[in-house]
Amino acid sequence: MADLPIPRNALVSPTKEIDEMWIQVQIQERKSMVARKKQDIEDLKKGRILDLEAQIKLHELEIKELEDRLIKSRAIPGQAN
């Protein structure tokens, strides 16, 4: 609806009913914007943020694995530090 232009340069003045209709259109446009923003937030939560959280968990596992390898390498007798 937001892409439909509202003719403002008519030959006659709009009636009160028409003005109210235009206000209703603007209200609906704003409601649609709010709904789109909420959907964007939901998409981020379920998509991008979840992906980032998964990457963090993977890196934490890698850190743990590397720390374990470091401990094991230090524990081998006869090997120089």
N, C-alpha and C positions, 0 to 999 in steps of 0.2 A: 504494500500500500504506500510505502514511503516514496516509491518511485513514480507514483501518479501525481502529476502537478495539479495543484488546486488553482483554477482560474481566478485571478484576483482583479483583472482589469476588464470586468464585464461592463456592458453599457448601462446596467441598472445596479442599484445598491442591493446587496443581499438582504434577505429578510432575516428576522431573528431566528427563524427555524433553520435557515441555511447556515447562519453563523454557528448555531448549536451543533449542526451536523459536522461542520469543519472542526469544531472543538473535539467532538467525539472521535473524529478521524485522528487527530493529534494524540488523544489519549490512547487510542489503540496502537498507534505507532510507538509510543513510549513503552506500552506494555510489551510489545513485540521486542523492543530493544532490550528490556529487562530479561525477558525469557531467553533471548539469544546469549546474553552475558552469563546468565545462570548455566546455560548449556555449555558454554565455553569453559566455565569453572569446573563443571562436572567432567567434561572431557579431559581437562588437565589432571584432575584428581585420579581418574581411572586410567589415564593413558600416560602422559609424560611424567607425572610425579611418581607413579607406580614404577615406571621404567627406571627412573633415577634411583629409587629405593632398591630395586633389584640390583642395579650396578654397584651401589654401595655395599650391599650384602656380599656380592661376588668379590669385590676388592678386599673386604674384611676377611673373607675366607683365604684369599691369596696371601694376605699379610700373615695370617696364622700359619699357613703352610710354609712360607719363607722363614718365619721365626723358628718353626720346628726344625727346618733344615739347618738353620744357623746353629741351633743348640746341639743337634746331632753332629755337626761337623766339628764343633768344639770338644765334644765328648770322646772323639776317637783318639785313643792313646797313641803316642809316638808321632803325632802329626804336629808340625810347627804352626804357631799362631800367627 
